[in-house]
Amino acid sequence: MNLVGRAAGLAGSVLRARAERTARRAARTALAIGVALLLFGLALVFGAVAGYVALDRLVGPVGAALWVAGGALVLGLLALAVARIGRRPDPGPDAAELRAELDALAATARHDLRQTAPYLAAAAFLSGFVFGRRK
């Protein structure tokens, strides 16, 4: 296999592994967020109904509705802040592994160049001889 093929294979394997890892992480995150939002929404609905019933006796129906809406707004903003704080940066590919693969690729390139250098020189000489200017 030539140098270009090996480089393409290395790049393809690195990209494929990274894409698979990212897809698995995204699926787990989406599932966890979906379940959490469903349960949070259910708790919020029952809490809002209970709060409305309790506040209705104290401040009337309009005041109770406003208090419940304000509480839901505060909880929603708090949930957004927690979700933003809880994110971790992507660690990226393992640097030692990439370094080892790149070193192996460089060694292969040097070896291939040593093997092909005489043929390249011969081809250059022959093409100069055949296609050179004639005066």
FENCORFEN-V330620 format. One record per residue. N is the residue number from 1. RES is the residue in one letter. SS is DSSP state (H for helix, E for strand, C for the rest). Layout:
N|RES|SS / N|RES|SS
This chain:
1|M|C / 2|N|C / 3|L|H / 4|V|H / 5|G|H / 6|R|H / 7|A|H / 8|A|H / 9|G|H / 10|L|H / 11|A|H / 12|G|H / 13|S|H / 14|V|H / 15|L|H / 16|R|H / 17|A|H / 18|R|H / 19|A|H / 20|E|H / 21|R|H / 22|T|H / 23|A|H / 24|R|H / 25|R|H / 26|A|H / 27|A|H / 28|R|H / 29|T|H / 30|A|H / 31|L|H / 32|A|H / 33|I|H / 34|G|H / 35|V|H / 36|A|H / 37|L|H / 38|L|H / 39|L|H / 40|F|H / 41|G|H / 42|L|H / 43|A|H / 44|L|H / 45|V|H / 46|F|H / 47|G|H / 48|A|H / 49|V|H / 50|A|H / 51|G|H / 52|Y|H / 53|V|H / 54|A|H / 55|L|H / 56|D|H / 57|R|H / 58|L|H / 59|V|H / 60|G|H / 61|P|H / 62|V|H / 63|G|H / 64|A|H / 65|A|H / 66|L|H / 67|W|H / 68|V|H / 69|A|H / 70|G|H / 71|G|H / 72|A|H / 73|L|H / 74|V|H / 75|L|H / 76|G|H / 77|L|H / 78|L|H / 79|A|H / 80|L|H / 81|A|H / 82|V|H / 83|A|H / 84|R|H / 85|I|H / 86|G|C / 87|R|C / 88|R|C / 89|P|C / 90|D|C / 91|P|C / 92|G|C / 93|P|C / 94|D|C / 95|A|H / 96|A|H / 97|E|H / 98|L|H / 99|R|H / 100|A|H / 101|E|H / 102|L|H / 103|D|H / 104|A|H / 105|L|H / 106|A|H / 107|A|H / 108|T|H / 109|A|H / 110|R|H / 111|H|H / 112|D|H / 113|L|H / 114|R|H / 115|Q|H / 116|T|H / 117|A|H / 118|P|H / 119|Y|H / 120|L|H / 121|A|H / 122|A|H / 123|A|H / 124|A|H / 125|F|H / 126|L|H / 127|S|H / 128|G|H / 129|F|H / 130|V|H / 131|F|H / 132|G|C / 133|R|C / 134|R|C / 135|K|C
